[in-house]
């Protein structure tokens, strides 16, 4: 009887095989395009123009990367994008934590209605035109703040952090700190914040990726070229008929050294690698932060 039960547990069902194959196919849809773009960015112009490049570089060279790195426009806007990404991430964590912490306190009067008021913003938004008029009245148009402030607060992130505070950190820690004479601000800084590093790292990664990849707000609310994030430059380059000219005008004049597709691929890698470099440092907190905020225990 015991042997039969063990055999049933070890038996691989058709559903298991299907799930594994389905997940593997999803992974390939993410990995293969990235490998293809990387191969094109490292291949010669002749190989790219003749459509010989698939998943391995052909006639390896770094001409496209050289042109991207020698472009003052690309390097300048890369630094600008990194600056607004860091600024929005830090402000978002501060604002979200200051909202989630009091709403997680069960003795706060009107806590339920305040939470519901915040949740409404998840389902209803004003839209682009009312937002544009609001930012215009506030004097935010064509300023870096229009790319930072609107994305500082997220009701979804606040609910995750609030759930984490309520279900993971015991109330006895707060009670002990109050007995010792600690105030709410000190309790949050010295107890809640250090114990919440996993969920903070998770939210920071979400906010940073969203800001780094965002370009629609720059398209709607800015016209100055020095306020365009790197992804908006990449968007314009991909739509352009001759993307190589956008870099040639900034660095040098003459015959393009790289094929447009190779230059586009190098620019994509140039804009993608920095956010990929950050992920391994937050990975150890990422899974833990996602799970702890969703399970009561």
ABEGO torsion letter per residue (X at the ends): XAAAAAAAAABBBAAAAAAAAAAAAAAAAAAAAAAAAAAAAABBAAAAAAGABBABBBGBBAAAAAAAAABAAAAAAAAAAAAAAAAAAAAAAAAAAAAAAAAABAABBGAAAAAAAAAAAAABBAEAAAAAAAAAAAGABGBAAAAAAAAABBAAAAAAAAAAAAAABBAAAAAAAAAAGBBAAAAAAAAAAAAAAAAAAAAAAAAAAAAAABAAAAAAABABAAABBAAAAAAAAAABABAAAAAAAAABBEBBABBAAAAAAAAAAAAAAAAAAAAAAAAAAAAAAAAAAABBX
